Amino acid sequence: MSSIDSYCERLKPSAQKKSTSLTLFEDLLQNSHNEKTRSEINVEEACYGDSCPSDCESGISGTENDQQFGVSDNGLIRISDREMIYETIKKKLVSSLSCCGFNAQVEAIHRSDYSGIMRRAKLESFSIYSRAMEMKCGGNASVKYAWYGASKNEINNTLSYGFGLPTITRTHGQGVYLSPLDHPVESMQSAAPDEDGLKHMLLCRVITGKAEVIRPGSEQFNPSSEEFDSGVDNLASPQKYIIWCSRMNTHILPEFVVSFRASSYIRGSQRSPTSSRKPNSDWMPFPTLITVLSKFLPPDAVELIAKHHGDFKVHQSTRHQWLKQLTAIEQKQLSFMEE
């Protein structure tokens, strides 16, 4: 017999399943280069067990919690800087931004508290959608961690009411843009400093399912077909995860708020600690090249470079042709900047 009730029952995890902690961030980092592992998609265990952290677990609670982020009722628990999860997230953000030429200093990390009735319902809803995506995609819902940067006020509203419709022009369709865990620069640039000069980003768990490439200038606002579930700007080296507006409050689960200060190594006399280790030849790994170029070139230019590199990899062009194409793109962009 087929019915909505029986389908929902199939989505629920077995009662015999062992509950785990809500926070699986450490496990995710250990498997960040193997995105099809169960540690990334097994979120339902966190939802149905006795898994929500308490104020005691966080090390700090109550009024001090509110004063740090300037809020009073959005379900945040401040994490002590002595906790392992604090150090893990801090190191990940600082190292990722450092690779892109930015110096970051983490001031505070807060965790979303999903122990209340309505917040618990949101967590369980995310779990059900994750399991449904698993079934649709043959066992891999492709749940990832991603950054979302905004003003402190917008983050407060997101935590209280959910994501709202975009109010600015989007380059790759109409949706919520998040940055991959290892490439937080675009989200950092979207995080407007508050009155104290602090930037704030959400670290979210995101159901991406099967992603499709969204070209620059696209006005798309839904998947192009039932085959796809989300969008990216580049399949090989994505800088954007695009979650369509119709799914933004079911496929994105904010877990942490990271408050930090950031400055560019290029400013003033401050230099990158890695600047003295320049390559002694014209060779560097392609992902590193893309990361460097994405700081200076627009997404369409970076995408064109990736395309030419793909042609080179499948022997449709020589190395000399590939480098010549790369140089031409860079010179064209420099001429635009000088005009």
N, C-alpha and C positions, 0 to 999 in steps of 0.2 A: 504494500500500500504506500502511495506517495502523497505526502502532504507537507505543508510548511512546518508543522510541528515536528514531524519525523526528520525533516531535513535539518532543522535547528539542533535536534538531539544528536545528529551525526557530527555536527560541527563542534559540540562540546567535548572536551577531553574526558578520558575515563576517570572515574572517581578514585581508581587505584593509583593514578599517576602521582609520583612524588612531587610535591610543590618545591619551587626554587625561588631564589630571590628575584625581586622585581628588576634589579639592575644586573644586566648581563654584559655590561660594557667591557669588563676585563676579558671575558671569553671572546667577545667580538674582535677585540684588538689582536688577540692571539691568532685569529683566523681571518684577518683583514685581507689576506691575499688569496683566500679560498672562499669565495662568496656563496658557495652552495652548501656550506656546512649547516648542520642542524642548529648550531648555537645561535645563528642569526634569525632563524625562522621559527624557533620553538617558543614563541612569546606566549602561547596559551597556557603554558605551565605557570608562568608568572601571574597570569590573570586570575586563575581559579584557586590558587593556593593561598595560604596566609602569608602573603608576600609583601604587602605595602609597608614601607618603613615608617617608624614612629619618630616623634620628636626626640626621644631618648637615643635612638639609633643615630640620628643626625649629629648629635653633639651640641647643637644650638637650637633654641626654639623661642617662641613667644615674641616679645617686644623687640629684642635685639635682632631677631630675624626680619621683622618688618622694617626697622630703621635702615638695614643694609641695602635693601632693594627699593624702599619707598612705597611699599604696598602693604595692605592689611588683610585682604581676603581673596587671594588667588591661589591658595593651596600650595605654598612654597615652604620647603624646609631647608634651612641653610646647612650645608655640609661642612664639617670641621676640616680644617686644612691638615689635620693629622690622619684623616681617613685615606685608605688606599685609593678609593675611587676618585677623591679630589686630586691626588697626585697623578693618577693615570690620565684624567681628562686634561689637567694642566699641562702635562708633558706633551700630550698629543697636539694641543692647540699651539703651544709655543714652538714646538719643532716644525709643525706644518707651516706656520707663518714665517718662521726663520728661513726656511727653504725658498720662500718667495720674496725675501728681502725686507721682512718686517720684524721689529722687536716687540714682543708682547709680554705684558706682566699681568697675570691673573690676580684679581683682587678678591673675588668671592665666587662660589658656586652654590646654587640652590637646586634642590630636587623637587619635582612635582609630587605632591602627596595625593595618591589616588585611593585613600581609605574612606572618604565620604561616599554617601550613597550615589549621588549623581556622577561624581568623578569615577567611582568604581564602575558605573554603567558605561562610561566612556572607554575605560580600559578594557572592559569585556567586549564592547563593540569592536574595538580595534582587533582584539583576539579573534573574533568571529570572522571579520573581513580577512584577516591574515590566513586563517584556516581555509576559507573559501577560495582565496587566491592560490593556496597550495594545491587544492583539488583541481583548479582550472589549469595550473601550469605544470601539472605532473609531479608535484611534490616540492617544488621550489617557489615560494612566494617572493623571493628576492627582497627580504626585509633588510634594510640598511640603516646605518646611522648617518645623519646629515645635519648640516648647520643651516640656521635661518637667522639672518640679521635684520634688525629693525630698530626703531627708536624705543626707548624704555616704555613710553606710553603705549605704543603699538603692541609691544610684547605683553604688557599688562592686560590689554584688551584681548589678545589672543588667548592668554591663559584663562581669562574669566569667561569669554564668550565664544572662543574658537576663531579660526582664521576668517577674515573678511575678504570681500572682493577686492582685487588689485585696484589701486587708485592712480597708478602711473602707467605709462605706455610700456608694454612688454615687447622684447625683441624676438622671442621664440614662442609665440602663442599666449593665450590667456590662461594663466594658472599661477600656482605658488612655486616660486623658484627656491630651491635649496642647493647648497654646495656639498659635494662629497666630503667625507670625513678627512681625507688627506689634502683637500684643496679648499680651504675655508676663505680664500681671499675675497671672492665676490660677495659673500655674505658679510664679511667684515666691513667691506666698503659700503654696504647697505645699512650698517649699524650706526646711526647718527649718535654722536656723543651726547650724554645728558648734561645737566647743569654742573656736574662735578668732573666732566671730561671723561667719564667712563662710557665704554661701549658695552652693549649687551647682545648676546646671541643665544638662541635656543638650540640645544642639541636634541634632535628629534629622532625617533624611530620611524622609518618610512617604508610603506609597502609599495614597491615599484613594479612588481610583476614583470611582464615582458615590455621592455621599453622600445620606442621607435625614435628615429632621428627627426627633430623638428628644425627646419631650416630658418636662418635669420629672416626676419620680415614676415614670418607666418602669422596668420590671424586665427589659427586653429584653437578651438576651445574644448575639444573632446578627442578621444582616441579616433584615429582615422578608420579603424575597423575593430571588430570584437576580438581580433587577434592580439591587440596591444592594450596596455593598461596605463602607461605613463610615457613621458618624453625625456629625451636627453639632447644636448647640443652636439654631442659626438659620442659614438658608441665605443671607440677605442680609448679615448681619454676624456671622459665627460667632466665639464666644469659646472654643469647645471643638471639637477634633477627637476623635471617639470611635472607637478601633480596638478591635474585639472581641477578647476574650481568645484565641479560637481562631486569631487572625491576628497577635497582638501581636509575636511573634518572627520573623515572616516579612515583615511589612509596615512595620516600624519599624527604621531603621538609625541607631544613635547615632553621630554623627560628631565632635562636640566636647563637652567639659565646660567650662563657663564658671563661674569662681569669682568672686564679687563681694560687695560690701556694698551694702545698700539701706536708705534711710530715707524717711519721708514728709515732703514739704515742709510739711505742716500742723503737724507736731510743733514745739513750742517757738516760737521767733521766726523759724525758717527758713521762707522763703516761696518759692513757685515763681517762677523767672525770668520766666515768662509771665504772672504774676498781675497785673502792671501794665497788661497789654494786654487788658482786659476789653471785651467787645463793648458798643457804645453803644446797642444796641437789643435787642429780645427775639428776634432771629434768629441762628441759627448753623447750620452744615451738620449734617444729621441724623446722619451717622457720628460727628461730634465729640460731639454730644449723647448718643448711645448709649454712647460711650467714657466720658464723664463720669458718666453715670447708673449704669453697670455697677459703678462703685466703691462705690456706696451702696445700690443696690437689688438684691434677689435676682433670679436668672435668670428666674423666671416673670413677674415684673413687667416686666423689660426686654423679654421676649418679647411681652407684651401691648401695650407701647408700640409695638414694631415693627409689630404687627398693625394697630393703629389708624392708624399712619402709612401703612401700605400701603393702607388704606381711603381715606385722604385723597388719596394719590397717584393712585388710580384714580377719584377724584371721587365716592366713595360717602359722603363726609362733607365738611363745610366746614372751613376753617382754624380758625374759631372753635370748632367742635365738637372738632376734633383737640386744640387747646390745652386745652380744658376737660377732655377725657378724660385728658390728660397730668397736669394739675394734680390731678385726683381720685386718680389712682394714687399720685402723690407724697405727697399728704396722708394717704392710707390707710397707706402704709408708715411715714410719720413717726409716726402715732398708735400703730402697733405698737411702734415703737422706744421710745416714751415710757411704754408700759405696763410 
